[in-house]
């Protein structure tokens, strides 16, 4: 039965008609921008962009509120940063199984609703005089839990909205807009804190989760219902084990996962110390912190803009090494920051790290979507994320402990030096010998069956 162009538009299919079908079969992207021709991707893009803006605002406001309103110390701030990532260690693996069992859109909607409610409750608790550091920690834990489910479901849902030929463009747009939103959110955070206060300013994040909820709800293309499977006792652990084995046995998935875990250990530590470092060691105001981090964060936007050109010229594997090992080599300059002209050192170091992180994430996201079958993508993504995001709270706690013992500036130097050095893991993997990362077809040919 023929499908009309109108029906395709309503279902959010990227292309329609005989020409579009031939184009999809050949793997060539359609004419025009992906945002213009794929309504469902546009809604997902809106949701992700607004969510990242709110998260960036809160990433600055949470430590500001802890330091300025609740007089928290360096280690308490590190606990607060760790709390947002601890859920990946606790439920990161089973979350992938649950997402594979459910409709991903439903999981994303529930996550947005919970997060929106949390960031309404925090300012209300502060106005009632009952908010303390423990309350902020609880809010960060619950928001982090919601983020685990949203991120896992979002990663697994994207290939069902965007065709194979458009996935590179889709990933670049999502990561690029996320970086731009983080840039704008970080810059706006200082102004929001000045106008509304660090705690009341978190209502901004509540509003962004509400926008994200509406956008996800407007995605028209429906997922097929998950297969009905009779599960015996222990099925959850068995499916978690399947995801772990898939990652552990595959040299590419294993190498990228270990690299991501090591890299995020240092990134988490670095991110934990930045606000304390700029406020107390450098002597900037809250507004100054937001503006400076926003300027440096522009490197993330640049990374999203140049990654496709880098991939076209060098190949996905070589471009990954370039962006993860070569570009972030300037990151330790952040620890040399001083007032006045010395602020340029922070911008250069932060921008180089941002370029590498965003460009590398675009390449890795495209690899996972092209390499892993849809039926196991949730579990593979969750297993990778369990280690990748799970080391962020460890890095935050490590940085908090070392910062209290050695001082903030020496600890920041150690954290930033570790960012490019972790990419040596990739040089010890099969990625070093390739121009391009493998696809699902190569994995099937090599193993004799799909992942």
C-alpha positions in Angstrom: 0.0 0.0 0.0 1.4 3.4 -1.0 2.1 5.9 1.7 1.3 9.5 0.7 3.6 12.4 1.3 1.1 13.9 3.8 1.2 10.7 5.9 4.9 10.7 5.9 5.0 14.3 7.2 2.5 13.4 10.0 4.6 10.4 11.1 7.8 12.5 11.1 9.6 10.4 8.4 12.5 12.4 7.1 11.8 11.9 3.3 8.8 10.7 1.2 8.0 9.5 -2.2 9.9 7.2 -4.6 12.9 9.6 -4.9 13.2 9.8 -1.1 13.0 6.0 -0.8 15.8 5.6 -3.4 17.8 8.3 -1.6 17.4 6.5 1.7 18.4 3.2 0.1 21.5 4.7 -1.4 22.5 6.3 1.9 22.5 9.8 0.5 21.1 12.6 2.7 18.2 14.6 1.3 18.3 18.1 0.1 17.9 20.9 2.7 18.7 21.0 6.3 17.7 18.2 8.6 15.9 20.6 10.9 13.8 21.9 8.0 12.7 18.6 6.6 12.3 16.4 9.7 9.7 17.7 12.0 10.3 15.1 14.7 14.0 15.7 14.8 13.3 19.4 15.1 11.1 18.7 18.2 13.9 16.5 19.7 16.4 19.2 18.9 14.3 21.8 20.7 13.9 19.5 23.7 17.6 18.7 24.0 18.7 22.3 23.4 16.4 23.8 26.1 17.3 21.1 28.5 21.0 21.7 28.1 20.5 25.5 28.6 18.7 24.8 31.9 21.3 22.3 33.0 24.1 24.8 32.3 22.3 27.5 34.3 21.9 25.0 37.2 25.5 23.8 36.9 26.5 27.3 37.9 23.7 28.1 40.2 23.9 25.0 42.4 27.5 25.6 43.6 26.8 29.3 43.8 23.8 28.7 46.0 25.8 26.3 48.1 28.6 28.7 48.6 26.8 32.0 48.8 23.4 31.1 50.4 24.3 28.0 52.4 28.1 28.8 53.1 29.2 25.3 51.9 32.9 24.4 51.9 35.0 23.0 49.0 34.3 19.3 49.8 30.5 20.0 50.2 30.5 21.6 46.8 32.3 18.5 45.4 29.6 16.3 47.0 26.9 18.4 45.3 28.6 17.9 41.9 29.1 14.2 42.5 25.4 13.8 43.5 24.2 14.6 40.0 26.3 11.7 38.6 26.1 9.1 41.3 22.8 7.6 39.8 24.8 6.4 36.8 26.8 4.2 39.2 23.6 2.9 41.0 21.1 2.4 38.2 23.0 3.1 35.0 23.1 -0.5 33.9 19.6 -1.6 34.7 18.3 1.6 33.2 19.4 0.4 29.7 17.4 -2.8 30.1 14.3 -0.9 31.3 14.6 1.5 28.4 14.8 -1.4 25.9 11.6 -2.8 27.5 9.6 0.5 27.3 8.7 3.1 24.8 11.6 5.6 24.8 9.2 8.6 24.4 7.3 7.7 27.5 10.5 7.4 29.5 11.7 10.8 28.3 8.4 12.5 29.2 8.4 11.0 32.7 12.0 12.2 33.2 11.2 15.7 32.1 8.1 15.9 34.4 10.1 14.8 37.5 12.9 17.2 36.8 10.6 20.1 36.3 8.9 19.4 39.6 12.2 19.2 41.5 13.4 22.6 40.4 10.1 24.2 41.4 10.3 22.6 44.9 13.9 23.8 45.6 13.1 27.5 45.5 9.9 26.9 47.4 11.9 25.1 50.2 14.4 28.0 50.3 11.6 30.6 50.7 10.1 28.5 53.5 13.5 28.4 55.3 13.9 24.7 55.2 16.5 24.3 52.4 20.0 23.2 53.5 22.9 21.5 51.8 21.3 18.1 52.4 18.2 19.3 50.5 20.3 20.4 47.6 22.1 17.0 47.6 18.7 15.2 47.5 17.5 17.4 44.6 20.7 16.8 42.7 20.4 13.0 43.2 16.8 12.8 42.0 17.5 15.1 39.0 20.5 12.9 38.2 18.3 9.8 38.3 15.8 11.4 35.9 18.8 12.4 33.6 20.0 8.8 33.5 16.7 7.6 32.1 16.3 10.6 29.7 19.8 10.3 28.3 19.6 6.5 27.8 16.1 6.8 26.1 17.1 9.7 24.0 20.3 8.0 22.7 18.3 4.9 21.8 15.4 6.9 20.2 17.4 9.0 17.9 18.0 6.3 15.2 14.3 5.8 14.9 13.7 9.4 14.1 16.7 10.1 11.8 17.7 8.0 8.8 21.1 6.4 8.5 22.3 9.0 6.0 21.3 11.8 8.2 22.7 10.6 11.5 26.1 12.4 11.2 24.3 15.7 10.6 21.8 14.9 13.4 24.5 14.2 15.9 26.5 17.3 14.9 23.4 19.5 15.2 22.4 18.0 18.6 25.9 18.3 20.1 26.5 21.7 18.5 23.3 23.2 19.8 23.9 21.6 23.2 27.2 23.3 23.4 25.7 26.6 22.3 22.9 26.2 24.8 25.5 25.4 27.5 27.5 28.5 26.5 24.4 30.7 26.6 23.2 29.1 29.9 26.5 29.5 31.6 26.8 33.1 30.5 23.2 33.8 31.6 23.6 32.1 35.0 25.5 34.9 36.5 22.9 37.5 35.4 20.1 35.2 36.6 21.8 34.9 40.0 22.2 38.6 40.2 18.6 39.3 39.2 16.7 36.5 41.0 19.3 34.9 43.4 21.1 31.7 43.0 18.3 29.5 44.4 15.3 31.2 42.8 17.1 31.3 39.5 16.7 27.5 39.4 13.1 28.1 38.3 14.8 28.8 34.9 15.7 25.1 34.8 12.1 24.1 35.7 10.9 26.1 32.7 13.3 24.4 30.4 12.2 21.0 31.4 8.6 22.0 30.8 9.5 23.1 27.3 11.4 19.9 26.8 8.3 17.9 27.9 6.1 19.7 25.4 8.5 19.2 22.6 8.9 15.5 23.2 5.1 15.1 23.5 4.9 16.7 20.0 7.0 14.0 18.4 4.5 12.3 16.0 6.5 9.3 14.8 5.5 6.4 17.1 7.7 3.6 18.1 6.7 0.0 17.6 5.6 -1.6 20.8 8.4 -3.5 22.6 8.2 -7.2 22.0 6.2 -9.1 24.5 8.7 -11.4 26.2 8.0 -13.8 29.1 10.8 -13.1 31.6 11.9 -15.4 34.3 13.4 -14.5 37.6 16.8 -13.0 37.2 16.0 -11.8 33.6 17.0 -8.2 34.5 20.5 -9.3 35.6 20.8 -11.6 32.5 20.0 -8.7 30.2 22.4 -6.4 32.0 25.0 -9.0 31.7 24.4 -9.2 27.9 25.0 -5.5 27.6 28.2 -5.7 29.6 29.5 -8.7 27.6 28.8 -6.9 24.3 30.9 -4.0 25.4 33.6 -6.1 27.0 34.1 -8.4 24.1 34.2 -5.8 21.3 37.6 -4.1 21.0 36.1 -0.8 19.7 33.3 -0.5 22.2 35.6 -1.6 25.0 38.4 0.9 24.1 36.0 3.8 23.7 34.2 3.0 27.0 37.5 2.8 29.0 38.7 6.0 27.4 35.4 7.8 28.2 35.6 6.6 31.8 39.1 7.8 32.3 38.5 11.1 30.6 35.4 11.9 32.6 37.2 11.2 35.8 39.4 14.2 35.1 36.7 16.2 33.5 34.4 15.7 36.6 37.2 16.8 38.9 38.0 19.9 36.7 34.3 20.9 36.5 33.9 20.6 40.3 36.7 23.0 41.0 36.1 25.6 38.4 33.5 27.8 40.3 35.4 27.6 43.6 38.7 28.3 41.8 37.4 31.3 39.9 35.5 32.7 42.9 38.1 32.2 45.6 41.5 31.9 44.0 41.1 34.2 41.0 38.7 36.6 42.8 35.9 36.9 40.2 32.3 37.7 40.9 29.4 35.3 40.1 28.7 37.2 37.0 32.3 37.2 36.0 32.5 33.4 36.4 29.5 32.9 34.2 30.8 35.2 31.5 34.3 33.7 31.5 33.1 30.1 31.4 30.7 31.0 28.6 33.5 32.5 26.5 35.7 29.5 26.9 32.7 27.2 26.3 32.4 28.6 22.8 35.0 26.0 21.9 32.2 23.4 22.1 30.3 25.2 19.4 33.4 25.4 17.3 34.0 21.6 17.8 30.5 20.8 16.5 31.1 23.1 13.5 34.5 21.6 12.5 33.9 17.9 13.3 32.2 16.9 10.0 35.0 18.6 8.0 37.6 16.9 10.1 35.9 13.5 9.6 35.7 14.1 5.8 39.4 14.9 5.6 41.0 12.5 8.0 38.3 9.8 8.6 36.4 9.1 11.8 39.1 7.2 13.6 41.9 9.6 12.8 39.7 12.6 13.5 38.8 11.1 16.9 42.5 10.9 17.8 43.1 14.4 16.7 40.2 15.9 18.7 40.7 13.8 21.8 44.5 13.8 22.1 45.9 16.8 20.1 43.3 19.6 20.6 42.9 19.4 24.4 46.6 19.6 25.0 46.1 23.3 26.1 43.7 22.4 28.9 46.3 22.7 31.7 46.5 26.5 30.9 43.3 26.8 33.0 45.3 26.2 36.2 47.6 29.2 35.4 44.7 31.7 35.3 45.2 35.0 37.1 43.2 38.3 37.1 43.6 40.7 34.2 45.4 39.4 31.1 45.8 36.0 32.8 42.1 35.3 32.2 43.1 34.6 28.6 44.8 31.5 29.8 41.6 30.1 31.2 39.7 30.9 27.9 42.4 29.1 25.8 42.5 26.1 28.1 38.8 25.7 28.5 38.1 26.3 24.8 40.6 23.6 23.7 39.0 21.1 26.1 35.5 22.0 24.9 36.5 21.6 21.2 37.9 18.1 21.9 35.0 16.9 24.1 32.2 18.0 21.8 33.8 16.9 18.5 34.8 13.5 20.1 31.3 13.0 21.4 29.8 13.6 17.9 32.1 11.0 16.4 31.5 8.5 19.2 27.7 9.0 19.1 27.6 8.4 15.3 29.8 5.3 15.8 27.5 3.7 18.4 24.4 4.3 16.2 26.0 2.9 13.1 27.6 0.0 14.8 25.0 -1.3 17.3 21.7 -3.0 16.3 18.6 -1.1 17.6 17.5 -4.0 19.8 20.6 -3.7 22.0 21.5 0.0 21.6 19.8 0.9 24.9 21.8 -1.7 26.8 25.1 -0.9 25.1 24.6 2.8 25.6 23.7 2.3 29.2 26.8 0.1 29.8 29.0 2.6 28.3 27.3 5.5 30.1 27.5 3.6 33.4 31.3 3.7 33.2 31.6 7.1 31.4 29.3 9.0 33.7 30.0 6.8 36.7 33.5 8.2 37.0 32.3 11.8 37.1 31.2 11.6 40.8 34.5 9.8 41.6 36.4 12.6 39.9 34.3 15.2 41.8 35.1 13.5 45.1 38.7 13.1 44.2 39.1 16.7 43.3 37.3 17.8 46.4 39.6 15.7 48.6 42.8 16.8 46.9 41.6 20.4 46.7 41.1 20.4 50.5 44.5 18.8 51.0 46.8 20.3 48.3 44.8 23.4 47.4 42.5 24.2 44.6 45.0 25.5 42.0 47.5 22.5 42.2 44.5 20.1 42.1 43.1 21.8 39.0 46.4 21.5 37.3 46.4 17.7 37.9 42.8 17.4 36.7 43.4 19.4 33.5 46.6 17.6 32.6 44.8 14.3 32.8 42.2 15.3 30.1 44.5 14.9 27.0 46.6 12.1 28.6 43.7 9.7 28.9 43.5 9.6 25.1 46.6 7.5 25.1 44.1 4.6 25.7 42.9 5.1 22.2 46.5 4.8 20.8 46.7 1.4 22.4 43.5 0.2 20.7 42.7 -0.9 17.1 41.5 2.6 16.4 45.2 3.7 16.0 45.6 1.6 12.8 42.4 2.7 11.1 41.3 5.7 9.0 37.6 5.1 9.8 35.7 3.5 12.7 33.9 0.3 11.6 30.2 0.0 10.9 27.6 -2.6 11.7 28.3 -4.5 8.5 31.9 -4.8 9.4 31.0 -6.1 12.8 28.8 -8.7 11.3 31.4 -9.8 8.8 34.0 -10.1 11.5 32.0 -12.0 14.0 29.8 -13.9 11.6 26.6 -12.5 13.3 25.4 -9.2 14.5 26.2 -7.7 17.9 
